[in-house]
Amino acid sequence: MKKTNIKILIESMRILSREIYCEDGVATAAIAEAAERLDELNDQLADQSDLIRKLKLDIEELEGRLNG
């Protein structure tokens, strides 16, 4: 099964939370909160990925200085 792009999944969940009907609102609130949490986690993952890329470049630069 192909995985849905995370941004599409998040936006789909936001739309679902607004469009579906639930008498007590628990399901819609849970879907909305899940979308928000996924969005936050996705942002954190992107930040961590950027940091890892920068650290790799720093390591390569230091190795070059030591070996050069």
N, C-alpha and C positions, 0 to 999 in steps of 0.2 A: 504494500500500500504506500502510495506516495504521500509524503508529509506536506501539509499546507504551510505556506510561508507564514512565519510568526506574526507579521504585521496584519496580514489578511485574517488570520485566526483571531487576533485581538479585536480587530474592528468588527468581525462577524459576531463575536460574543457581546460586544457593546450594543450592536443592533438588536440581537436577540433579547438582551435584557430590557430594551425599550419596547420591543414589539410583542413579546409573548405575554399572555395573561395568566396571572396566578393570584388566587383570592387573598392569600395572606402576604404576598410579596416576597416570601422567603426565597423562592427559586430565582426570581429576577434579581434580587439583591446579591445572591450567591454568584450568579453569572457575571454581574457587573463587577463585583469584587475580584473574581477570578481574572477577569480581563485586566483590571488595574494592576493586579499582582504580576501577571505575565508581562505586562508592559514595563513595570519597574525592574523585574528580573532581566528582561531583554536589554534594558538600558545598562544595568550593572554588568551584564555579560559583555556588552560592547566596550564599556569602559575598561574592564579587565583585559579584554583582547588587545585594546590599544596599548595598555600598560605593558603587557607581555611583549608586543612588537617593539616598543621602545627599549625595554630591557635587553632584548636580543641584540638590537643594534649597539647598545652600550657595551655588551659583552664582546661582540665582534670587534668593536673599536679598541677595547682594552687588550684583547688577544693580539690584534695587529700591532699595537704598541710594544707588547711584551716580546713578540716574535720578530718585529721589524727592526 
